[in-house]
Amino acid sequence: MVEELAQADDAIAACVDAPAWALPEHDLIAALDAAHRLQQRLAAVTLTLIREVDGRGIARTQGASCTAVWLRERLRLTVPAARRLIDLATALDTGNPGIRQALADGHLSLDQARVITDTVDTVNRSADAETADKAVGVLVGWASQFDPTHLRKLGTRILDHVAPDIADAATQAALDAEARRATRDRHLTLSEQTDGRLRLTGTLDTETAALFRAAIDPLTAPSGPDDTRSPGQRRHDALADICRLTLRTTELPEHGGDPAQIVITTNYDALTRQLSSGTLDTGLSLTPEAVRRLACDASILPAVLSGTGQVLDVGRQRRLITGPLRRALVLRDRGCAFPGCDRPPRWCHAHHIHHWADGGTTSLTNAVLLCGHHHRHLHHSDWTVQLGSDGHPEFTPPAWLDPEQLPRRNHYHRRT
């Protein structure tokens, strides 16, 4: 497959600089149709490859928290777009084969394939496989005439065409399925701009949209005849008012504050040899690995005792990565520092680069922010972390992943 794709790449490259202006009108339109058809067929190949990558668990093997995050870094996609591709790849692999074939034949776009997959999924809940096959045939035929939005509207009454005797019951099932899709597809993306502004994009489900409108509409009216703000500017200012009102309630959970502390009692000498288990103040036991991992966490207060029960190195034990030190760490790393991770600071632990149990100090030069997944991954894998010459963390992958073991950095949080 790799060789065939390379040949196709060469053929397409030859078309990139071809003089389109020299084509007669008929050939120009034919070339556009051919390019669109190739794009659709290549999409079928891409989905097949994504399905295989997801099925093998390659993303987690390479350190990503999930396939969507891995695709974002590999293909420069947004996470919602990557998730939609994974969902569609799974649906085409496990669902009606006629949809995938129609996409592979160039008869459907990705969005049309997604609409037909959703519609047929609803049909399968109300009818048998034969009816679902008929629905696929009708919808694929309609796809040559209608865009995805119109196709979805037509799909809500597809059983009127292929199984009118159960159409009414299926209509309700379709409405229920649409509600489930709205719940599945809900998201809000916050994209920080280079000048400090924040771009909001997303899709709200029906209930949340109603709540949002109920809250924002009363605040978006012009303040008077001299109000020259555009409607978009008024909505922006209304959102700011909502945030201020919410903050005044004092009912929000703590954000960035020190979390509740727990105490782990263990044997210091055995801990440094990675042999000692620990006991929580609740009486529950922890494995040696868990003790060492938790000893890195800013939310943990290590209380390591000597054989007589006396606290050792009190000053170092109590210098946790909290307060001003954690704030300095957040300012430096801005989120999980592992390459490709977008987790914000509030989801992160403070990891000691030189393990606390091995005598590592609690300082900015010996700490790095890691989300829960990558904190565990670093403890259980051959990845290593150190600070570069500029004081920012860089991670060295294991030799099996990168034979040259070139250090990698997280550029997601950095402004350029």
Residue, then its C-alpha position, 0 to 999 in steps of 0.5 A: m500500500v505504501e508504494e501505491l500511495a507514493q505513486a499516487d502522490d507523484a501523479i498528483a504532484a504532477c497535476v499541482d503545477a499543471p496550467a489549469w488556465a489552459l483547459p477548455e471549460h469542459d476539461l476544467i469541469a471534468a478535472l474538478d470532478a476527477a479531483h473531487r472523486l479522488q479526494q473521496r476515494l483517498a478518504a476511504v483509504t485514510l479511514t481504513l488506516i485510522r481504524e487500524v492505528d486505533g485498533r492496534g493501540i499505537a497512540r498509547t504505545q507512543g505516549a499519547s493519551c488517545t488516538a485523537v490526540w496522536l492524530r492531532e500531532r501527527l496530522r495537525l488536526t483538531v481533536p474534535a475533527a480527529r474524533r469524528l474521523i475515528d468514529l466514522a472509521t469505526a462505523l464504516d468498519t463495523g456497519n453496512p459495507g455498502i457505505r464504505q464501498a460507495l465512499a471508496d468508489g468516489h460516490l460520497s463525501l466524508d460528510q455524506a458518509r457520516v450522514i448515511t452512517d448515522t441514518v442507517d444506524t437508526v434504521n437498524r434499530s427499527a428494521d432488519a438488515e434487508t431494509a437497512d441495505k435498501a436505505v443505503g441504496v436510496l441514500v447513496g443515490w440521493a447523495s449525487q443530488f443533495d448536500p449533507t445537510h439536505l441529505r440528513k433531512l431526507g434521511t429522517r423519513i427514509l423509512d417512508h421510502v423503504a419500509p412505510d409500515i414502520a415509518d412512524a415508530a422509526t421517526q421517534a427513534a430518529l429523533d432519539a438518535e439525533a439527541r444522542r448525536a447532539t450529546r456526543d458531538r457537544h464540545l467547546t474549544l478554547s484557542e489562545q491567540t498570539d496576542g493573548r486573546l481567546r478564540l471560542t469555537g464549539t457546538l452546544d447541545t439543545e439543552t445547553a444552548a437553551l441555558f446559554r441563550a437564557a443567560i446571555d440574551p438579557l445582557t445583549a440588548p443595546s444599552g441605549p441609543d448611543d450604543t454603537r457596539s455590533p451584535g457580536q460585540r454585545r454578545h462578547d460583553a454579555l459573556a464577560d458579564i456572566c463570568r463576573l456574575t458567576l465569580r461573585t457567587t463564591e460557589l466555584p471550586e478551588h482552581g490552582g489552590d492547594p488540594a487536600q493533603i494525604v500522608i504516606t508512611t513508609n521506610y525511607d531506606a527501603l523507599t530509596r531502593q524502590l522496595s518499600s510499600g506505604t501506608l495511607d493515614t486511612g490505613l490502606s496500603l500502596t505499592p512501592e511504585a505508587v509511593r514513588r509516583l505519589a511522592c512527585d505529586a504536588s497534592i501529596l504531603p510525604a511524611v517519611l519516618s525513621g525506624t523510631g517514627q521520627v520525621l526525616d528531613v522535615g524541611r525538604q519534606r514540607r517544601l512541596i510544589t505548591g503556592p508560589l513555586r507551583r505558580a512559577l512552574v505553571l508560568r514556565d510549562r503552561g500545561c502538561a509538558f509532554p510532547g503533543c499533550d494539550r492538558p491545562p495546568r489544573w489537570c497536571h501534577a508536578h513531577h520531580i525530574h530527579h525523584w524526591a525519593d532519590g534525594g531530588t530537591t523540590s525546586l523549579t529546576n527539578a520539576v515539570l508539569l505532567c497530566g495524570h496519563h503522562h505522569r504514569h507513562l513517564h514512570h512506566s516507560d523508558w522516556t526521560v525528561q530533563l531541562g534544556s539549556d534554556g530552562h524548559p523541559e525536553f523529553t528523550p524517547p526510547a530507542w525503539l521509538d526513535p533510534e537517534q533519541l532526539p529530544r522532543r518538546n511540547h509546542y502546544h502551549r508555547r506562543t510563537 
